[in-house]
Amino acid sequence: MTDNGRPRRRRPVVLLLVLPLIAVLVPEFYNFGHPAIGGMPFFYWWQLAWIAGVAVCTGIVYRATRSPR
């Protein structure tokens, strides 16, 4: 409940934050050596790519859920 007595609505965009969590915490999705980029196995560049992915997902959720002033 919010202060004005109305229930707080959950926004579906918040589920976007689950995507990076699943993508990185379930190694069965990315536990491969190939394709390699610049000699770096897929296992490592997948995790590094999600650093930018998390920033993008967080930015989208922030913009969608911030309250108007």
C-alpha positions, 0 to 999 in steps of 0.5 A: 500500500502507498501513503494515499491508500491505493495499492502499489502497482507492479510494473512488468518492465521490472521483470527485465532485471531478471534477464541478466540474473538468469543469463549469468547465473545459469552456466549451462547457457554459456559454458562453451569455448567456441565461438571465440572472439580475439582468442577469448572463449565464449564463456568469458566474453558472454559474462563481459557482454552482460556488464553492458547488458545489465547497465542497459536493462537497469537504465530502461527500468529506471526510466520506466519506473521513476515517478514524474516530478 
